[in-house]
Amino acid sequence: MNTPGFVKAVNRINWCGGFSPNIIGCAPAPGNGILVVRFTSSLEGILWAHEHGHTRGLRHRNSSTAVMAPSIANTRNVPSQVPASLQNTFGVT
């Protein structure tokens, strides 16, 4: 993923710093591009916000409700964690 400033939607990701099955997003921290697998419409905004967080230098957090948790679930408290200026960008409200 050496193409800067781009979002690439792909069918599958098997490697993101190491081999792992079922990876749905990958981004360098910090960096300038993200790689995502299309996901459920209700959670895709969270996935994109999470990967964008990596590009801004954010690491995973050990909180099941954090956008930067290592796995995705519908328990994220997105509005309080994503700045209002970015909520429309990532499709979260």
N, C-alpha and C positions, 0 to 999 in steps of 0.2 A: 504494500500500500504506500507507494512513494509518490503518488500524484497529489500535490498539495491543493488545499482549498476545495476539495470535492467530497460529496457524499456518494458512495457507491452502494447500490442495492443489489444483492447477489442472492443466488439460490441456497448457498450453504457456506458456512465458515468452519473450517476444521483446525485452524491455527491462529492463535492470538497470543504470541509470546510463549506458546506451548501448545501441544496437541490436546484437544478436548472435543468430545462430541457435543452437539446441540448448542454451539456458540451462536448467538443471534446478533451480536454487535462487537465491534473491535475499533479502538481508537488509541493512538499514542497519547501519553500524558507527560508533558504537553505535546501538542501536535497541531496539524492543520487540515485533517481530513478524517472521515469516519467511514466504516464499512458496516452495513446492516443487512439483515435478512428481513424481508417483509414479515410483519407480525400482525396480531389481531388489531383491528382498528381501535379498540378501546385502550390498548396498551402501547401502541406504536409511538405515540407522542412521548411517553415516559422513556421508551428505549432511545429515541433520538436525543432527548434532553440528557439522559445518562451518558451517552457517547459524546455529546458536545461537552459535557462536564469534564470528561477525560481530556479533551483537546485544550481545555482551559487549565489543566494541571491537577484536577481533582482526582483523588484516589477512592477506592471502595470504602464504604463505612459499614460498621457492624450494627446496623439498625434495620429491622425488617421494613420500616416505613420510609426509609431514606431513598431518594432518587438514586443516590450513588451506592446502594446496596449491591452486592455482587450478583444477585439474581433478581428477576423481574416478577412482580406480582401486582395485583390491583389494589394493594394496601398502601401505595405510595401517596404521600400528602403533597402532591405536585404543586398546587397553587401557592403554598407557603414556601416552597423550595426553589421554584423557578421565578425569576424576576418577571413582573407584569409585562415588561417590554418584550419578553421572549415567549410568553404563554401562547399567543396566537401563532407565532412561528412554529412552535412544536405541537400545536393543536390541543393544548390543554387549557382547561378553565376551572 
